[in-house]
């Protein structure tokens, strides 16, 4: 978000809105995310090359990362433990 804010406050706000939308979608409909890597799912952000990576547990959704789809796309995989 900081990177976008340095370039445009509007872009930063849109990025934030995309994150909130993805979080809401994952919370309300956990199966909406695309199966991604080792049992995780991802909800892509509209108009940004990022997505919210999460895992579904029986009683909760755990957000693991906001990942860029081109840069270090699986840097967060150690968080699965």
C-alpha positions in Angstrom: 0.0 0.0 0.0 2.9 2.3 0.8 4.2 1.9 -2.8 0.8 3.0 -4.2 0.5 5.8 -1.7 3.9 7.3 -2.8 2.5 7.5 -6.3 -1.1 8.3 -5.8 -3.4 8.6 -2.8 -6.3 7.5 -5.0 -4.5 4.3 -6.0 -3.7 3.5 -2.4 -7.3 3.9 -1.5 -8.4 1.6 -4.3 -5.8 -1.0 -3.2 -7.2 -0.8 0.3 -10.7 -1.2 -1.0 -9.6 -4.2 -3.0 -8.1 -5.8 0.1 -11.2 -5.2 2.2 -13.4 -6.7 -0.6 -11.2 -9.8 -0.9 -11.2 -10.2 2.9 -15.0 -9.9 3.0 -15.4 -12.4 0.2 -13.1 -15.0 1.9 -14.9 -14.6 5.2 -18.4 -14.9 3.8 -17.8 -17.5 1.1 -14.5 -19.4 2.0 -14.8 -21.6 -1.1 -14.8 -18.6 -3.4 -11.1 -18.4 -3.5 -9.2 -20.3 -6.2 -7.2 -23.3 -4.9 -3.7 -22.0 -4.9 -0.8 -23.8 -3.1 -0.7 -26.6 -0.5 -4.3 -26.3 0.6 -4.5 -22.5 0.4 -6.9 -20.4 -1.6 -6.5 -17.0 -3.1 -8.9 -14.2 -3.9 -7.4 -11.9 -6.5 -7.7 -8.1 -6.1 -9.6 -6.4 -8.9 -7.3 -4.2 -11.0 -4.2 -5.1 -9.0 -1.6 -7.9 -9.5 -2.2 -9.0 -5.9 -4.3 -11.5 -4.0 -5.3 -12.5 -0.5 -3.9 -15.9 0.3 -5.8 -17.7 3.1 -6.5 -21.1 4.6 -9.9 -22.3 5.7 -10.1 -24.1 9.1 -13.2 -25.6 10.6 -13.9 -22.6 12.8 -12.1 -19.7 11.1 -10.3 -18.3 8.0 -6.7 -17.5 8.4 -5.1 -14.8 6.2 -1.6 -15.7 5.3 -0.4 -13.0 2.9 -1.1 -10.4 0.4 0.9 -11.7 -2.4 2.1 -10.2 -5.7 1.4 -12.7 -8.5 4.7 -12.0 -10.3 7.2 -11.1 -7.5 8.1 -13.8 -5.0 4.7 -15.4 -5.4 5.2 -18.0 -2.6 7.4 -16.1 -0.1 4.7 -16.7 2.5 4.7 -20.5 2.3 6.6 -20.9 5.6 3.5 -19.4 7.3 1.6 -22.7 6.6 3.2 -24.3 9.7 
